[in-house]
Amino acid sequence: MKRSEILAAFRGGESNRVEFKQSGNADLREAVCAFANDLGNTGTPGFVFVGVRDNGTCAGLVVDDALLQKLAQIRTGGDLQPLPGITVEPVDVDGCSCAVIVVAPTDDPPIRYKGRVWVRVGTTTLVASPQDERILISRRSSRDLPADHRLLYGSNIADLDLAYFENVYLTAAYAPDVLEANERTIQERLVALRFVSGTLVTLGGIVVLGKDPLSFVPGAYVQFTAYRGTSVTADLADQKVFSGKIDIVARSILELVNLATPVGLSRDNAFVDTKRPRYPFAALRELIINALIHRDYEGGNAPVRVSLFDDRIEIWNEGGPYGAVRPDMFGYGGVTSYRNPTIADAMKTLGYAQRFGYGIPYARKALAENGNPAPEFQIELGYVNVVVKAAPV
């Protein structure tokens, strides 16, 4: 962003594309959500100036690295879905030191904050009306759609489990007062959440809500295999396949992994033996959910594979690094691109993901605390395989 554009925005005062916030402690996500939605279809960025009072005078805020980092993390907290495009930088305008969040208008509206769509009307940030949402939905770009926004030809709304959508998904996605006040039809709600477009179901819709996802997406399942040894040529101890809605698949594989992973004994300096899991479940949970979210559901028919050996667990999924993520930065927080934003949003809504972009760093931390080696990532263009070695006994 050119400095001249930032200065012009600041000096023009609050408007439909500019908001002033006195402190970085204010909830800035409503404004970010509203500017990203760009209800007026200006096609221009929105600016949130932090450290400026409503009347445009300087609040004397200390703009340091800690503040800039805090502001940059706004988009990854998990409450803004899908992720907006923002940049954060310090700026000095006419002697006033402040920070500016520059918000790019999204090509894929509406963006929601805590289940609500926010828009900017004049100098006010408001919850969008049903008509506002319809305007935003109709403006979605048809170019370069994410993988799970693609339409499944031959599908229709009858292929979705509408009872599950109403009784499970919507109650998890929205506050009770929002649902009570909402007068939209089931069809309109499915469209708003990117599960349906027109009369067709999206790939994300069938993976999250489908009665039989495998009929449209042959690779939408998980295969678990336990070996009595350290190679795939060893005898099988167990083998199971889980299919269905991604919620059911995730819950089933996590329950099995939690039961199947062994517990060992570790001895402290006082020669006291204590039980310790060979693998911390928290780490395996994050890595498996990460595979389900990021796998390439379009690319091939292979499932996500979870393989348990005597000395390690391997988690394999189709689809290599995507978007801005490069192999050398894979698995470190701060850079996240989603091949399947609808599926990622759904897993967050259903409670399987807490913060976007921090699953693998959290898994690294849990493994280190349990005494396991760091996970090893085998990354190719067409797949990612994560190797988690057992903690020593």
BALOBA-1460 file (C-alpha; in Angstrom, 3 decimals):
// residues 393
<rec num="1" residu="m" x="0.000" y="0.000" z="0.000"/>
<rec num="2" residu="k" x="1.387" y="3.385" z="-1.023"/>
<rec num="3" residu="r" x="2.067" y="5.796" z="1.820"/>
<rec num="4" residu="s" x="0.163" y="8.523" z="-0.049"/>
<rec num="5" residu="e" x="-3.005" y="6.367" z="-0.010"/>
<rec num="6" residu="i" x="-2.671" y="5.720" z="3.734"/>
<rec num="7" residu="l" x="-2.154" y="9.430" z="4.450"/>
<rec num="8" residu="a" x="-5.136" y="10.381" z="2.295"/>
<rec num="9" residu="a" x="-7.345" y="7.871" z="4.105"/>
<rec num="10" residu="f" x="-6.251" y="9.152" z="7.521"/>
<rec num="11" residu="r" x="-6.752" y="12.809" z="6.665"/>
<rec num="12" residu="g" x="-10.171" y="12.168" z="5.159"/>
<rec num="13" residu="g" x="-11.562" y="11.040" z="8.520"/>
<rec num="14" residu="e" x="-13.925" y="8.176" z="9.248"/>
<rec num="15" residu="s" x="-15.970" y="6.982" z="6.277"/>
<rec num="16" residu="n" x="-17.355" y="3.828" z="4.719"/>
<rec num="17" residu="r" x="-13.725" y="2.684" z="4.185"/>
<rec num="18" residu="v" x="-11.973" y="4.234" z="7.223"/>
<rec num="19" residu="e" x="-12.387" y="3.664" z="10.963"/>
<rec num="20" residu="f" x="-10.448" y="5.051" z="13.913"/>
<rec num="21" residu="k" x="-9.802" y="3.002" z="17.050"/>
<rec num="22" residu="q" x="-8.241" y="4.514" z="20.151"/>
<rec num="23" residu="s" x="-6.700" y="1.301" z="21.445"/>
<rec num="24" residu="g" x="-5.448" y="-2.062" z="20.266"/>
<rec num="25" residu="n" x="-7.532" y="-3.621" z="23.038"/>
<rec num="26" residu="a" x="-10.777" y="-2.807" z="21.216"/>
<rec num="27" residu="d" x="-12.482" y="-5.605" z="19.294"/>
<rec num="28" residu="l" x="-11.278" y="-4.773" z="15.823"/>
<rec num="29" residu="r" x="-12.616" y="-7.857" z="14.084"/>
<rec num="30" residu="e" x="-16.068" y="-6.391" z="13.421"/>
<rec num="31" residu="a" x="-14.462" y="-3.557" z="11.435"/>
<rec num="32" residu="v" x="-12.106" y="-5.931" z="9.608"/>
<rec num="33" residu="c" x="-15.061" y="-8.159" z="8.710"/>
<rec num="34" residu="a" x="-17.089" y="-5.180" z="7.468"/>
<rec num="35" residu="f" x="-14.292" y="-3.738" z="5.335"/>
<rec num="36" residu="a" x="-13.528" y="-7.144" z="3.818"/>
<rec num="37" residu="n" x="-17.188" y="-7.573" z="2.844"/>
<rec num="38" residu="d" x="-17.157" y="-4.164" z="1.092"/>
<rec num="39" residu="l" x="-20.954" y="-3.888" z="0.887"/>
<rec num="40" residu="g" x="-20.683" y="-0.792" z="-1.313"/>
<rec num="41" residu="n" x="-18.584" y="-2.775" z="-3.819"/>
<rec num="42" residu="t" x="-15.958" y="-0.034" z="-3.925"/>
<rec num="43" residu="g" x="-13.197" y="-2.488" z="-4.802"/>
<rec num="44" residu="t" x="-10.860" y="-0.473" z="-2.568"/>
<rec num="45" residu="p" x="-9.174" y="-1.444" z="0.718"/>
<rec num="46" residu="g" x="-10.532" y="-0.491" z="4.103"/>
<rec num="47" residu="f" x="-8.356" y="1.142" z="6.763"/>
<rec num="48" residu="v" x="-8.526" y="0.639" z="10.533"/>
<rec num="49" residu="f" x="-6.249" y="3.169" z="12.217"/>
<rec num="50" residu="v" x="-5.344" y="2.055" z="15.745"/>
<rec num="51" residu="g" x="-4.223" y="4.782" z="18.129"/>
<rec num="52" residu="v" x="-6.610" y="7.476" z="16.868"/>
<rec num="53" residu="r" x="-9.687" y="8.861" z="18.617"/>
<rec num="54" residu="d" x="-13.044" y="9.101" z="16.851"/>
<rec num="55" residu="n" x="-12.508" y="12.813" z="16.244"/>
<rec num="56" residu="g" x="-9.218" y="12.140" z="14.467"/>
<rec num="57" residu="t" x="-6.891" y="13.285" z="17.244"/>
<rec num="58" residu="c" x="-3.911" y="11.205" z="18.292"/>
<rec num="59" residu="a" x="-4.378" y="8.876" z="21.289"/>
<rec num="60" residu="g" x="-0.653" y="8.663" z="22.046"/>
<rec num="61" residu="l" x="-0.519" y="4.893" z="21.612"/>
<rec num="62" residu="v" x="2.865" y="3.169" z="21.836"/>
<rec num="63" residu="v" x="3.282" y="1.316" z="18.535"/>
<rec num="64" residu="d" x="5.803" y="-1.459" z="19.091"/>
<rec num="65" residu="d" x="6.441" y="-4.950" z="17.720"/>
<rec num="66" residu="a" x="4.138" y="-6.528" z="20.303"/>
<rec num="67" residu="l" x="1.193" y="-4.405" z="19.159"/>
<rec num="68" residu="l" x="1.874" y="-5.033" z="15.466"/>
<rec num="69" residu="q" x="2.105" y="-8.767" z="16.071"/>
<rec num="70" residu="k" x="-1.148" y="-8.727" z="18.048"/>
<rec num="71" residu="l" x="-2.925" y="-6.909" z="15.226"/>
<rec num="72" residu="a" x="-1.502" y="-9.247" z="12.596"/>
<rec num="73" residu="q" x="-2.968" y="-12.230" z="14.469"/>
<rec num="74" residu="i" x="-6.509" y="-10.866" z="14.160"/>
<rec num="75" residu="r" x="-7.188" y="-12.952" z="11.069"/>
<rec num="76" residu="t" x="-5.951" y="-16.257" z="12.521"/>
<rec num="77" residu="g" x="-7.984" y="-16.368" z="15.719"/>
<rec num="78" residu="g" x="-10.579" y="-18.635" z="14.118"/>
<rec num="79" residu="d" x="-13.567" y="-16.310" z="14.573"/>
<rec num="80" residu="l" x="-13.248" y="-14.666" z="11.130"/>
<rec num="81" residu="q" x="-14.394" y="-17.101" z="8.480"/>
<rec num="82" residu="p" x="-13.175" y="-17.355" z="5.778"/>
<rec num="83" residu="l" x="-9.855" y="-15.627" z="6.421"/>
<rec num="84" residu="p" x="-9.740" y="-11.983" z="5.261"/>
<rec num="85" residu="g" x="-6.708" y="-10.487" z="3.567"/>
<rec num="86" residu="i" x="-4.990" y="-7.903" z="5.771"/>
<rec num="87" residu="t" x="-1.654" y="-6.190" z="6.212"/>
<rec num="88" residu="v" x="-0.483" y="-4.331" z="9.327"/>
<rec num="89" residu="e" x="2.118" y="-1.603" z="9.491"/>
<rec num="90" residu="p" x="3.169" y="1.345" z="11.661"/>
<rec num="91" residu="v" x="2.536" y="4.800" z="10.300"/>
<rec num="92" residu="d" x="3.297" y="8.337" z="11.404"/>
<rec num="93" residu="v" x="0.797" y="10.898" z="10.159"/>
<rec num="94" residu="d" x="1.325" y="14.561" z="10.978"/>
<rec num="95" residu="g" x="3.219" y="13.619" z="14.133"/>
<rec num="96" residu="c" x="0.719" y="10.981" z="15.259"/>
<rec num="97" residu="s" x="2.185" y="7.527" z="15.728"/>
<rec num="98" residu="c" x="-0.375" y="4.803" z="15.040"/>
<rec num="99" residu="a" x="-0.832" y="1.434" z="13.386"/>
<rec num="100" residu="v" x="-2.967" y="0.764" z="10.340"/>
<rec num="101" residu="i" x="-4.723" y="-2.456" z="9.378"/>
<rec num="102" residu="v" x="-5.286" y="-2.454" z="5.633"/>
<rec num="103" residu="v" x="-8.165" y="-4.775" z="4.726"/>
<rec num="104" residu="a" x="-8.530" y="-6.056" z="1.172"/>
<rec num="105" residu="p" x="-12.074" y="-6.504" z="-0.174"/>
<rec num="106" residu="t" x="-12.775" y="-10.216" z="-0.482"/>
<rec num="107" residu="d" x="-13.579" y="-11.981" z="-3.742"/>
<rec num="108" residu="d" x="-15.641" y="-14.499" z="-1.814"/>
<rec num="109" residu="p" x="-18.138" y="-12.696" z="0.441"/>
<rec num="110" residu="p" x="-19.652" y="-12.828" z="2.945"/>
<rec num="111" residu="i" x="-16.998" y="-13.082" z="5.647"/>
<rec num="112" residu="r" x="-18.401" y="-13.706" z="9.127"/>
<rec num="113" residu="y" x="-17.200" y="-12.830" z="12.587"/>
<rec num="114" residu="k" x="-18.540" y="-15.206" z="15.254"/>
<rec num="115" residu="g" x="-21.252" y="-16.307" z="12.847"/>
<rec num="116" residu="r" x="-22.442" y="-12.782" z="12.030"/>
<rec num="117" residu="v" x="-21.893" y="-10.854" z="8.809"/>
<rec num="118" residu="w" x="-20.724" y="-7.281" z="9.448"/>
<rec num="119" residu="v" x="-20.933" y="-4.450" z="6.927"/>
<rec num="120" residu="r" x="-19.953" y="-0.806" z="6.822"/>
<rec num="121" residu="v" x="-22.746" y="1.720" z="6.236"/>
<rec num="122" residu="g" x="-21.437" y="5.265" z="6.207"/>
<rec num="123" residu="t" x="-19.287" y="5.633" z="9.318"/>
<rec num="124" residu="t" x="-21.049" y="2.817" z="11.204"/>
<rec num="125" residu="t" x="-20.270" y="-0.893" z="11.396"/>
<rec num="126" residu="l" x="-23.480" y="-2.937" z="11.536"/>
<rec num="127" residu="v" x="-24.743" y="-6.506" z="11.443"/>
<rec num="128" residu="a" x="-25.814" y="-7.175" z="7.859"/>
<rec num="129" residu="s" x="-29.488" y="-7.447" z="7.038"/>
<rec num="130" residu="p" x="-30.755" y="-10.473" z="5.047"/>
<rec num="131" residu="q" x="-30.853" y="-8.224" z="1.976"/>
<rec num="132" residu="d" x="-27.238" y="-7.157" z="2.587"/>
<rec num="133" residu="e" x="-26.209" y="-10.826" z="2.749"/>
<rec num="134" residu="r" x="-28.014" y="-11.605" z="-0.496"/>
<rec num="135" residu="i" x="-26.151" y="-8.749" z="-2.174"/>
<rec num="136" residu="l" x="-22.822" y="-10.080" z="-0.934"/>
<rec num="137" residu="i" x="-23.572" y="-13.673" z="-1.932"/>
<rec num="138" residu="s" x="-24.602" y="-12.635" z="-5.444"/>
<rec num="139" residu="r" x="-21.282" y="-10.820" z="-5.862"/>
<rec num="140" residu="r" x="-19.038" y="-13.817" z="-5.235"/>
<rec num="141" residu="s" x="-16.351" y="-14.185" z="-7.837"/>
<rec num="142" residu="s" x="-16.652" y="-17.200" z="-10.111"/>
<rec num="143" residu="r" x="-12.925" y="-17.031" z="-10.904"/>
<rec num="144" residu="d" x="-10.344" y="-19.180" z="-9.172"/>
<rec num="145" residu="l" x="-12.790" y="-20.791" z="-6.754"/>
<rec num="146" residu="p" x="-11.205" y="-22.739" z="-3.898"/>
<rec num="147" residu="a" x="-11.378" y="-26.482" z="-4.386"/>
<rec num="148" residu="d" x="-14.250" y="-27.103" z="-1.990"/>
<rec num="149" residu="h" x="-16.371" y="-24.348" z="-3.582"/>
<rec num="150" residu="r" x="-16.508" y="-26.268" z="-6.862"/>
<rec num="151" residu="l" x="-19.922" y="-27.539" z="-7.907"/>
<rec num="152" residu="l" x="-20.699" y="-31.246" z="-8.086"/>
<rec num="153" residu="y" x="-22.730" y="-31.781" z="-11.225"/>
<rec num="154" residu="g" x="-25.499" y="-34.303" z="-10.787"/>
<rec num="155" residu="s" x="-25.951" y="-33.315" z="-7.138"/>
<rec num="156" residu="n" x="-28.868" y="-31.524" z="-5.497"/>
<rec num="157" residu="i" x="-30.057" y="-30.535" z="-2.062"/>
<rec num="158" residu="a" x="-31.594" y="-33.991" z="-1.512"/>
<rec num="159" residu="d" x="-28.027" y="-35.358" z="-1.269"/>
<rec num="160" residu="l" x="-27.510" y="-33.421" z="1.985"/>
<rec num="161" residu="d" x="-28.537" y="-34.436" z="5.499"/>
<rec num="162" residu="l" x="-30.783" y="-31.469" z="6.239"/>
<rec num="163" residu="a" x="-31.760" y="-32.697" z="9.708"/>
<rec num="164" residu="y" x="-28.066" y="-32.752" z="10.690"/>
<rec num="165" residu="f" x="-27.634" y="-29.296" z="9.149"/>
<rec num="166" residu="e" x="-30.502" y="-27.812" z="11.161"/>
<rec num="167" residu="n" x="-30.055" y="-29.622" z="14.456"/>
<rec num="168" residu="v" x="-26.273" y="-29.916" z="14.698"/>
<rec num="169" residu="y" x="-24.433" y="-27.615" z="12.325"/>
<rec num="170" residu="l" x="-26.540" y="-24.454" z="12.562"/>
<rec num="171" residu="t" x="-26.724" y="-24.599" z="16.359"/>
<rec num="172" residu="a" x="-22.924" y="-24.817" z="16.443"/>
<rec num="173" residu="a" x="-22.435" y="-22.067" z="13.868"/>
<rec num="174" residu="y" x="-24.769" y="-19.382" z="15.196"/>
<rec num="175" residu="a" x="-25.810" y="-17.879" z="18.500"/>
<rec num="176" residu="p" x="-29.419" y="-18.761" z="19.497"/>
<rec num="177" residu="d" x="-30.630" y="-15.169" z="19.046"/>
<rec num="178" residu="v" x="-29.220" y="-15.069" z="15.516"/>
<rec num="179" residu="l" x="-31.050" y="-18.269" z="14.572"/>
<rec num="180" residu="e" x="-34.260" y="-17.076" z="16.180"/>
<rec num="181" residu="a" x="-34.218" y="-13.776" z="14.293"/>
<rec num="182" residu="n" x="-33.216" y="-15.321" z="10.967"/>
<rec num="183" residu="e" x="-36.090" y="-15.806" z="8.547"/>
<rec num="184" residu="r" x="-34.129" y="-17.332" z="5.671"/>
<rec num="185" residu="t" x="-35.066" y="-20.641" z="4.123"/>
<rec num="186" residu="i" x="-32.918" y="-23.753" z="4.387"/>
<rec num="187" residu="q" x="-31.829" y="-23.198" z="0.784"/>
<rec num="188" residu="e" x="-30.722" y="-19.631" z="1.537"/>
<rec num="189" residu="r" x="-28.776" y="-20.746" z="4.598"/>
<rec num="190" residu="l" x="-26.997" y="-23.474" z="2.641"/>
<rec num="191" residu="v" x="-26.061" y="-20.959" z="-0.050"/>
<rec num="192" residu="a" x="-24.826" y="-18.433" z="2.528"/>
<rec num="193" residu="l" x="-22.502" y="-21.046" z="4.066"/>
<rec num="194" residu="r" x="-21.167" y="-22.152" z="0.639"/>
<rec num="195" residu="f" x="-22.665" y="-25.634" z="0.828"/>
<rec num="196" residu="v" x="-24.962" y="-25.034" z="-2.150"/>
<rec num="197" residu="s" x="-24.888" y="-22.777" z="-5.203"/>
<rec num="198" residu="g" x="-28.076" y="-22.580" z="-7.220"/>
<rec num="199" residu="t" x="-29.429" y="-26.118" z="-7.444"/>
<rec num="200" residu="l" x="-26.035" y="-27.818" z="-7.106"/>
<rec num="201" residu="v" x="-24.092" y="-28.890" z="-4.012"/>
<rec num="202" residu="t" x="-20.473" y="-27.804" z="-3.562"/>
<rec num="203" residu="l" x="-17.663" y="-30.226" z="-2.803"/>
<rec num="204" residu="g" x="-17.454" y="-28.738" z="0.689"/>
<rec num="205" residu="g" x="-21.180" y="-29.215" z="1.140"/>
<rec num="206" residu="i" x="-21.036" y="-32.908" z="0.314"/>
<rec num="207" residu="v" x="-17.982" y="-33.526" z="2.544"/>
<rec num="208" residu="v" x="-19.536" y="-31.723" z="5.524"/>
<rec num="209" residu="l" x="-23.251" y="-32.512" z="5.114"/>
<rec num="210" residu="g" x="-23.527" y="-35.309" z="2.554"/>
<rec num="211" residu="k" x="-25.653" y="-38.359" z="3.187"/>
<rec num="212" residu="d" x="-23.131" y="-40.397" z="1.176"/>
<rec num="213" residu="p" x="-19.989" y="-38.336" z="0.423"/>
<rec num="214" residu="l" x="-18.251" y="-41.293" z="-1.258"/>
<rec num="215" residu="s" x="-20.824" y="-41.264" z="-4.068"/>
<rec num="216" residu="f" x="-19.406" y="-37.905" z="-5.197"/>
<rec num="217" residu="v" x="-15.919" y="-37.809" z="-3.640"/>
<rec num="218" residu="p" x="-14.391" y="-41.310" z="-3.721"/>
<rec num="219" residu="g" x="-11.435" y="-40.323" z="-1.532"/>
<rec num="220" residu="a" x="-13.477" y="-38.826" z="1.315"/>
<rec num="221" residu="y" x="-12.633" y="-41.451" z="3.916"/>
<rec num="222" residu="v" x="-9.893" y="-42.443" z="6.374"/>
<rec num="223" residu="q" x="-8.063" y="-45.760" z="6.464"/>
<rec num="224" residu="f" x="-6.483" y="-46.897" z="9.736"/>
<rec num="225" residu="t" x="-3.919" y="-49.717" z="9.731"/>
<rec num="226" residu="a" x="-1.959" y="-51.098" z="12.680"/>
<rec num="227" residu="y" x="1.121" y="-53.239" z="11.958"/>
<rec num="228" residu="r" x="2.920" y="-55.735" z="14.182"/>
<rec num="229" residu="g" x="6.332" y="-54.398" z="13.259"/>
<rec num="230" residu="t" x="8.076" y="-51.427" z="11.716"/>
<rec num="231" residu="s" x="7.265" y="-51.825" z="8.019"/>
<rec num="232" residu="v" x="4.241" y="-52.243" z="5.761"/>
<rec num="233" residu="t" x="5.285" y="-55.856" z="5.130"/>
<rec num="234" residu="a" x="4.661" y="-56.746" z="8.790"/>
<rec num="235" residu="d" x="1.547" y="-58.654" z="9.857"/>
<rec num="236" residu="l" x="-1.598" y="-56.601" z="10.368"/>
<rec num="237" residu="a" x="-2.861" y="-56.090" z="13.907"/>
<rec num="238" residu="d" x="-5.955" y="-54.079" z="12.921"/>
<rec num="239" residu="q" x="-7.479" y="-52.327" z="9.929"/>
<rec num="240" residu="k" x="-10.545" y="-50.112" z="9.717"/>
<rec num="241" residu="v" x="-12.132" y="-47.667" z="7.289"/>
<rec num="242" residu="f" x="-14.225" y="-44.642" z="8.309"/>
<rec num="243" residu="s" x="-16.504" y="-42.802" z="5.885"/>
<rec num="244" residu="g" x="-19.459" y="-40.420" z="6.035"/>
<rec num="245" residu="k" x="-19.733" y="-36.775" z="7.013"/>
<rec num="246" residu="i" x="-16.364" y="-35.324" z="8.008"/>
<rec num="247" residu="d" x="-17.608" y="-34.825" z="11.583"/>
<rec num="248" residu="i" x="-18.322" y="-38.553" z="11.915"/>
<rec num="249" residu="v" x="-15.052" y="-39.517" z="10.211"/>
<rec num="250" residu="a" x="-12.995" y="-37.228" z="12.446"/>
<rec num="251" residu="r" x="-14.666" y="-38.383" z="15.648"/>
<rec num="252" residu="s" x="-14.321" y="-42.068" z="14.733"/>
<rec num="253" residu="i" x="-10.644" y="-41.994" z="13.780"/>
<rec num="254" residu="l" x="-9.720" y="-39.893" z="16.810"/>
<rec num="255" residu="e" x="-11.520" y="-42.269" z="19.184"/>
<rec num="256" residu="l" x="-9.737" y="-45.256" z="17.652"/>
<rec num="257" residu="v" x="-6.309" y="-43.609" z="17.708"/>
<rec num="258" residu="n" x="-6.807" y="-42.611" z="21.342"/>
<rec num="259" residu="l" x="-7.531" y="-46.246" z="22.249"/>
<rec num="260" residu="a" x="-4.947" y="-47.851" z="19.969"/>
<rec num="261" residu="t" x="-1.859" y="-45.816" z="20.834"/>
<rec num="262" residu="p" x="0.279" y="-47.532" z="23.485"/>
<rec num="263" residu="v" x="1.356" y="-46.275" z="26.888"/>
<rec num="264" residu="g" x="4.920" y="-46.773" z="28.099"/>
<rec num="265" residu="l" x="6.816" y="-46.383" z="31.376"/>
<rec num="266" residu="s" x="9.358" y="-43.647" z="32.005"/>
<rec num="267" residu="r" x="11.752" y="-43.485" z="34.971"/>
<rec num="268" residu="d" x="12.635" y="-40.179" z="36.647"/>
<rec num="269" residu="n" x="15.787" y="-39.273" z="38.592"/>
<rec num="270" residu="a" x="14.383" y="-40.900" z="41.730"/>
<rec num="271" residu="f" x="13.967" y="-44.179" z="39.816"/>
<rec num="272" residu="v" x="10.186" y="-43.908" z="40.004"/>
<rec num="273" residu="d" x="8.318" y="-45.438" z="37.056"/>
<rec num="274" residu="t" x="5.373" y="-43.450" z="35.716"/>
<rec num="275" residu="k" x="3.077" y="-44.075" z="32.785"/>
<rec num="276" residu="r" x="3.594" y="-41.878" z="29.782"/>
<rec num="277" residu="p" x="1.863" y="-42.106" z="26.392"/>
<rec num="278" residu="r" x="4.160" y="-43.120" z="23.570"/>
<rec num="279" residu="y" x="2.356" y="-40.412" z="21.585"/>
<rec num="280" residu="p" x="0.493" y="-37.420" z="23.081"/>
<rec num="281" residu="f" x="-3.086" y="-37.570" z="21.833"/>
<rec num="282" residu="a" x="-3.268" y="-33.769" z="21.536"/>
<rec num="283" residu="a" x="-0.535" y="-33.829" z="18.894"/>
<rec num="284" residu="l" x="-2.062" y="-36.699" z="16.927"/>
<rec num="285" residu="r" x="-5.434" y="-34.977" z="17.023"/>
<rec num="286" residu="e" x="-4.042" y="-31.788" z="15.485"/>
<rec num="287" residu="l" x="-2.122" y="-33.645" z="12.779"/>
<rec num="288" residu="i" x="-5.078" y="-35.826" z="11.771"/>
<rec num="289" residu="i" x="-7.492" y="-32.881" z="11.645"/>
<rec num="290" residu="n" x="-4.923" y="-30.956" z="9.630"/>
<rec num="291" residu="a" x="-4.813" y="-33.811" z="7.104"/>
<rec num="292" residu="l" x="-8.615" y="-33.880" z="6.817"/>
<rec num="293" residu="i" x="-8.814" y="-30.125" z="6.279"/>
<rec num="294" residu="h" x="-5.954" y="-29.740" z="3.811"/>
<rec num="295" residu="r" x="-6.229" y="-32.915" z="1.737"/>
<rec num="296" residu="d" x="-6.908" y="-32.595" z="-1.989"/>
<rec num="297" residu="y" x="-10.417" y="-33.996" z="-2.346"/>
<rec num="298" residu="e" x="-10.365" y="-33.352" z="-6.091"/>
<rec num="299" residu="g" x="-6.943" y="-34.748" z="-6.950"/>
<rec num="300" residu="g" x="-7.382" y="-38.476" z="-6.449"/>
<rec num="301" residu="n" x="-9.279" y="-41.269" z="-4.795"/>
<rec num="302" residu="a" x="-6.802" y="-42.247" z="-2.072"/>
<rec num="303" residu="p" x="-7.990" y="-41.793" z="1.529"/>
<rec num="304" residu="v" x="-6.244" y="-40.098" z="4.402"/>
<rec num="305" residu="r" x="-4.132" y="-42.913" z="5.842"/>
<rec num="306" residu="v" x="-3.230" y="-43.290" z="9.524"/>
<rec num="307" residu="s" x="-0.671" y="-46.079" z="10.005"/>
<rec num="308" residu="l" x="0.465" y="-47.321" z="13.419"/>
<rec num="309" residu="f" x="3.830" y="-49.110" z="13.568"/>
<rec num="310" residu="d" x="5.746" y="-50.378" z="16.604"/>
<rec num="311" residu="d" x="8.022" y="-47.327" z="16.550"/>
<rec num="312" residu="r" x="6.023" y="-44.565" z="14.843"/>
<rec num="313" residu="i" x="2.738" y="-43.276" z="13.469"/>
<rec num="314" residu="e" x="2.422" y="-41.975" z="9.911"/>
<rec num="315" residu="i" x="-0.371" y="-39.675" z="8.698"/>
<rec num="316" residu="w" x="-0.592" y="-39.403" z="4.905"/>
<rec num="317" residu="n" x="-2.875" y="-37.242" z="2.792"/>
<rec num="318" residu="e" x="-3.095" y="-36.289" z="-0.853"/>
<rec num="319" residu="g" x="-2.244" y="-32.680" z="-1.675"/>
<rec num="320" residu="g" x="1.057" y="-30.915" z="-1.076"/>
<rec num="321" residu="p" x="1.605" y="-27.361" z="0.234"/>
<rec num="322" residu="y" x="-0.990" y="-24.964" z="-1.132"/>
<rec num="323" residu="g" x="-1.021" y="-21.282" z="-2.016"/>
<rec num="324" residu="a" x="1.487" y="-19.162" z="-0.112"/>
<rec num="325" residu="v" x="2.809" y="-22.114" z="1.909"/>
<rec num="326" residu="r" x="6.204" y="-23.401" z="0.756"/>
<rec num="327" residu="p" x="7.859" y="-26.667" z="1.824"/>
<rec num="328" residu="d" x="10.514" y="-24.820" z="3.854"/>
<rec num="329" residu="m" x="7.888" y="-23.053" z="5.988"/>
<rec num="330" residu="f" x="5.481" y="-25.974" z="6.290"/>
<rec num="331" residu="g" x="4.062" y="-26.483" z="9.740"/>
<rec num="332" residu="y" x="5.124" y="-23.165" z="11.263"/>
<rec num="333" residu="g" x="2.495" y="-20.656" z="12.392"/>
<rec num="334" residu="g" x="1.925" y="-17.368" z="10.610"/>
<rec num="335" residu="v" x="1.557" y="-18.454" z="6.969"/>
<rec num="336" residu="t" x="-1.642" y="-20.283" z="6.090"/>
<rec num="337" residu="s" x="-3.421" y="-20.924" z="2.798"/>
<rec num="338" residu="y" x="-6.546" y="-23.032" z="2.599"/>
<rec num="339" residu="r" x="-7.282" y="-25.331" z="-0.310"/>
<rec num="340" residu="n" x="-10.636" y="-26.039" z="1.363"/>
<rec num="341" residu="p" x="-11.839" y="-22.940" z="3.269"/>
<rec num="342" residu="t" x="-15.424" y="-24.223" z="3.611"/>
<rec num="343" residu="i" x="-14.207" y="-27.468" z="5.176"/>
<rec num="344" residu="a" x="-11.776" y="-25.526" z="7.393"/>
<rec num="345" residu="d" x="-14.615" y="-23.265" z="8.549"/>
<rec num="346" residu="a" x="-16.805" y="-26.291" z="9.233"/>
<rec num="347" residu="m" x="-14.130" y="-28.004" z="11.339"/>
<rec num="348" residu="k" x="-13.703" y="-24.802" z="13.337"/>
<rec num="349" residu="t" x="-17.483" y="-24.534" z="13.778"/>
<rec num="350" residu="l" x="-17.759" y="-28.149" z="14.900"/>
<rec num="351" residu="g" x="-15.003" y="-27.703" z="17.474"/>
<rec num="352" residu="y" x="-12.140" y="-29.598" z="15.827"/>
<rec num="353" residu="a" x="-9.941" y="-26.552" z="15.161"/>
<rec num="354" residu="q" x="-9.313" y="-23.708" z="17.605"/>
<rec num="355" residu="r" x="-7.094" y="-21.290" z="15.685"/>
<rec num="356" residu="f" x="-6.282" y="-21.257" z="12.013"/>
<rec num="357" residu="g" x="-2.667" y="-21.930" z="11.163"/>
<rec num="358" residu="y" x="-1.570" y="-23.147" z="14.605"/>
<rec num="359" residu="g" x="-2.449" y="-26.854" z="14.554"/>
<rec num="360" residu="i" x="0.994" y="-28.100" z="13.569"/>
<rec num="361" residu="p" x="2.924" y="-25.708" z="15.855"/>
<rec num="362" residu="y" x="0.689" y="-26.899" z="18.702"/>
<rec num="363" residu="a" x="1.442" y="-30.537" z="17.756"/>
<rec num="364" residu="r" x="5.172" y="-29.771" z="17.802"/>
<rec num="365" residu="k" x="4.830" y="-28.319" z="21.298"/>
<rec num="366" residu="a" x="2.817" y="-31.279" z="22.618"/>
<rec num="367" residu="l" x="5.330" y="-33.762" z="21.215"/>
<rec num="368" residu="a" x="8.282" y="-31.925" z="22.752"/>
<rec num="369" residu="e" x="6.586" y="-31.777" z="26.155"/>
<rec num="370" residu="n" x="5.957" y="-35.535" z="26.032"/>
<rec num="371" residu="g" x="9.587" y="-36.294" z="25.105"/>
<rec num="372" residu="n" x="8.886" y="-37.275" z="21.472"/>
<rec num="373" residu="p" x="11.159" y="-36.217" z="18.628"/>
<rec num="374" residu="a" x="9.861" y="-33.409" z="16.410"/>
<rec num="375" residu="p" x="7.490" y="-34.575" z="13.657"/>
<rec num="376" residu="e" x="9.078" y="-35.289" z="10.293"/>
<rec num="377" residu="f" x="7.313" y="-33.953" z="7.187"/>
<rec num="378" residu="q" x="7.820" y="-35.739" z="3.902"/>
<rec num="379" residu="i" x="6.493" y="-33.194" z="1.417"/>
<rec num="380" residu="e" x="5.945" y="-33.696" z="-2.291"/>
<rec num="381" residu="l" x="3.797" y="-31.914" z="-4.858"/>
<rec num="382" residu="g" x="1.076" y="-34.527" z="-4.577"/>
<rec num="383" residu="y" x="1.092" y="-35.518" z="-0.921"/>
<rec num="384" residu="v" x="2.241" y="-34.849" z="2.630"/>
<rec num="385" residu="n" x="3.309" y="-37.621" z="4.998"/>
<rec num="386" residu="v" x="3.882" y="-36.829" z="8.664"/>
<rec num="387" residu="v" x="6.032" y="-39.236" z="10.667"/>
<rec num="388" residu="v" x="5.623" y="-39.118" z="14.452"/>
<rec num="389" residu="k" x="8.163" y="-41.232" z="16.298"/>
<rec num="390" residu="a" x="7.356" y="-42.808" z="19.642"/>
<rec num="391" residu="a" x="8.686" y="-41.350" z="22.861"/>
<rec num="392" residu="p" x="11.573" y="-43.366" z="24.287"/>
<rec num="393" residu="v" x="10.785" y="-45.743" z="27.127"/>
